[in-house]
């Protein structure tokens, strides 16, 4: 990637302008990523493991309270199982549902935090995608720039504003259906599992459809732009005496410079998205681990109602994890796709 630095510097005006715009897009603490030496250091093994260690530390501090809440609820449910006589089942069920409702407050706060995090990532993705589209247009890849702009709009509609608006509602629906299944058992529990499966399946199909359509459109547009630009380059080289070779060389230098800038923006953008998403992602995974450990305790205690209720909590967290990580993956995939197919075609 960095081997084209000297060529980019020959086109300093364009390169500096795009890199300056990229710096303005980055959050506090990341503006230095526009410097190739800093970016190389941050994407090294040591830099990546350092980012991961900080994310785990932040995730642990944010999930310890949730684990304590879960463990206390699990202990209460296990103690309720000691009740005897005809009140045993109603008491166990009532305590299980009450425990889940207490945990729901923490899940609601988590859903709001994820909505805010996705909003920040969507804004960053839009800015980076717009810069890459402008790079493609500057390099003469008009078709690719058009596809990238349309792709940005589609992706943000589906995974940005649309996902953020529906996230809390969908998680509430998953949790509510799971609670009904936990309370009634039997067919109701099967319906709850079906709701969770349908949610996950629908999200996967939607992701595959968006990425598949965008990849195909980008491939076709990139091929058309490449053919047109190469034809223009060879036409200038062969049809214009003396000057044609200089024009062809200038086109090649400009393309190489834009490709270098695109690599910097793409690598830096992906690194920032990964870094920003790690903290929330690790927290979600640790929350799921906490629920799984509590489930093990309840299974050992023989509390069927508790197991059903905590399975409902885990189903809601799984829905959050699916939405969050798929959104991040889509953003990263599209940035890489745009950078590798839209600039430096000549």
N, C-alpha and C positions, 0 to 999 in steps of 0.2 A: 504494500500500500504506500509506504513512505518513500519508495524509490523515485516517485515522480515529483518530489518536492522542488527540485531545481527547475523543472519545466513549469511547474505552477508559479514559481516566483517570476518567471519570465512574463507571465500574464498577471503580474502582481495586482493590477487594479481590480480585475474581476475576482481573483482569488481572495484578496483582502476584504472585498465588499461582502462576499458570501460568508467568509469566516467571521467577520464582525457581526453580521446578522445572526449567525449561529451562536456566538457568545451571548448576545442579548436574550436569546431564547432560553438558555440554560438556567436552572435554579441556582441559588446562592451556594457557593462551594464547588460548583462544577464548571464555571466559566473558563477555567484554565485548560479544559479538555480540547479547546480549539488549537492549543499548542501541541504539535506532533510528539515532542519528547515527553510531555506530561501524559498524553493519551497512551503512548507506548508503555509507560511505567504503570499506569492504572490497569491496563489490560494484561499485564504480566501475571504469572502464577501467584506471586506474592501479593499483588494488588487485589486480585480476585478473592484470594483466601482472606485477606484483610476485610474486604467488604462483607464477605459471608460471616466472618466472626462478629463484626459489628451488628449485622442483622440478627444473628442468633441471640446476642446479648440484649438487643432491644425487644426481641420477641419474648424472651424469657421474663423480662421485667413486666411485660404487658399481659402475660398469661398466668402468672403465679396466683394472682387474685382470683381468676376464673377457676383454676384448679382447686383452690381452697373452697370456693363456693360449691363446686361439684362434689368434692369429697364430703363436705358437711351435709349436703343434700342426700348423698348416697348412704351415709351413716344413719340419718333420720329414717330413710326408707327401710333400711335393714332393721332398725329398732321397731318400726311399725309392724314388721313381719312377726314380731314376738307376741303380738296380740292373740288372744285365744277366743274360741267360741264363734258365734255368728257375726260378730263385729270385725272379725279378722280381715276378711276380704274388703269390706267398705273402707276400713281404716287404712289398709295398705294402698288401695287405689287412690284415696283422697290425698294421702301424704305424697304419693308419687306425682299426681297431677299438680299439687301445690308446689312441689320442688321444681317441676319443669317451668311453671309460671314465674317462679323467682329467677330462674336462669334466663328466661326469655328477655328480661330487661337488659342483661349483659349482651345477649345476641342482637337485640335491637340497636344497642350502641355500636356493636361491631359492624352491623350492616350500614349504619350511617358513616362510620369511619371508612369503610370500603367504598361507599359511594363517593365520598370526598376524594379518596385516593385515586379512584378511576377518573374522576373529573380532572385532577391534576395531570394524570398520565395522558388523557385524551387531548388536553390543551397542548402538552408537549409534543405529542404525536402529530397533531395538526400543524404545528409550527415547523417541525422537521420535514414532514411530507410536503408542505408548501415550498420550502427551500429546495428540496430535491426536484420538485416539479419545475421550479424556476431554473435550476441548473440544466435540466433536460431541454427546456425551451431555449436557453442560451446556447446550448450545443447543437441546435437545429433539430432536435428530436421532438417535433411538434405533436405527432400522434401519441408518443409515450407520455408527454406532458399532459395531454388531454385525458388519457386513460388514468393517469395518476390522480389528477384533480377529481375526476368522477369517483375513483376508488376511495379517496379520502372522504368524500361526502357520504358514500354508501356505508363505509366502515363506521364513521362517527354516528350515523343515524342508528345503526344496528347495535354497535358495541359501546357507543359513547352515551349520548343523551337517552336513547331508548333503554339501554341496560341499566343506567343509573336510576332512571325513573321507576323501572319495574322491579329493581332488585329487592327492596324491602317487602313489596307486595308478594313477590314470588316466594320468598323465604317464609313469610307468614303463612302462605297457603300450604307450603310443604310441612311446616311445623304443626299447623292446625289439623291437617289431615292425619298426620302421624299421631297427634294426641288423641284424636277420635279412635284411631286404630288401637292405641295403647289402652284406652278406656273400655272399648267394646270387644276387642279381640276378634278372632274368627275372620269373617268376610271383610269387616271394616279394616282390619290390619292389612289384609291383602290389597284393599283399595288404596290405602296409604302408601304401600310399597309401589303400587302402580303409578301413583301421582309422582313419586320421586323418580321412578324410572322414565316416565314420559318427559319430565322436566330435563333430565340429563340427556336423553336421546334427542329431544328437540333442539337443545343447545348445541349438541355435536353436529347435527345435520345442518343447522344454520351456519355454524362456523365453516364446515366443509364446503357448503355452497358458496359463501362469500369468497373464500380463498380460492376455490376452484375457478369461479367466473373471473375473478380479478387476475389470476395467474394466466389464464388463457388469453384474456384481452391484452395483457401486458406483453405476452410472447408475440402475438400477432403485430401489435403496434411497434415493438422493438425491431422485429424483422423488417417491417416496412420502412422505418426510419433509417435503419442501417443500410438497406439497399439504396435508398434515395441519397443519403449522405456520401456513400462510397461512389455512387455514380457521379455526383457533383464534383467530388475530389478528383477522380480520374479524368472527367471532362475538362476541368480547369487545367490539369497537368498536361493534357495532350493537345488541347485546342488553342491555348493562349501561348504563343511563343515566348520564351525566356521567362516571362512573368509567371507563367502557369506553374512552374516548379515551386516558385516562392509561395504562391497562393496555396498550393497543395500542402507544402510544409507548414505554413501558418495554420491551416485547418487542423493538421495533425497535432501541432503543439497546443492549440487551443483545446482540442478534445482531451489530450493527455492532462492538461492543467485542470480542466473541469472534472475529469475522472478522479484526480487526486483530491480535489476539494470534496467531491461526493463521498469518497472513501472516508475522509476525516469526519464529515457530518454524519455519515451512516454509522461508523464505528462508535463515535462519541454519543450519538443518540441512543443506540442500542445499550451502551454501557450505562447511561443515565437511567433509562427505563428499567433495566435490570436492578440497578442499585436502589432506585426509589421503590420498586415493587417487592424487594426482598424482605424488608421489615414487616410489612403487612402480611406477606405470604407466609413467612416463618411463624408469625403469631397465629395465623389460621391453622397451620399444621400442628402447632403445639396445643392449640385448643382442641383439635380433633384427638390428639394423643391423650389429652386429659380425660376426655369423654370415654375413650376406649379403656383407659386404666380404671375409671369408675365403673364401667360396664363389667370388667373382670371381677371387681369386688362384689358387685351386685349378683353376678352369676354364682360366685362362691357362697354368697349369703342365701341363695335360693329365692330371690325376690323376682318373680316373673313380671309383676307390674312395674317394678323399678327398671328392669331390663327393657321393657317395651318403651317406657317413658324416656329413658336415656338414649335409646335407639332413635327416638324422635328428634332429640337434640342433635345427635350425630348426623341425621339426615338433613337437618337445616344447615349445619356447618358444611356438609358436603355440597349443598347447593351454592353456598357462598364461595367455596373453594373453586367449584367448576366455573362460575361466572368470572371470578377474579383472574384466575390463571389463564383461562381461554382468551380473555380480553388482552392480557399482557402478551401472550404468544402471538395473537393476531397482529398487534402493533409491531412487534419485533420482526415478524415474518414479512410484513408489508414494507417496512423500512429497508430491509435487506433486498427484497424484490425490486423496489423502486431504484435503489442505488445501483444494483448490478445490471439492470436492464435499460435504464433511462439515460445514462450519461456515458461519455467516452465511446460512442458508437463507431467513430471513424477510425 
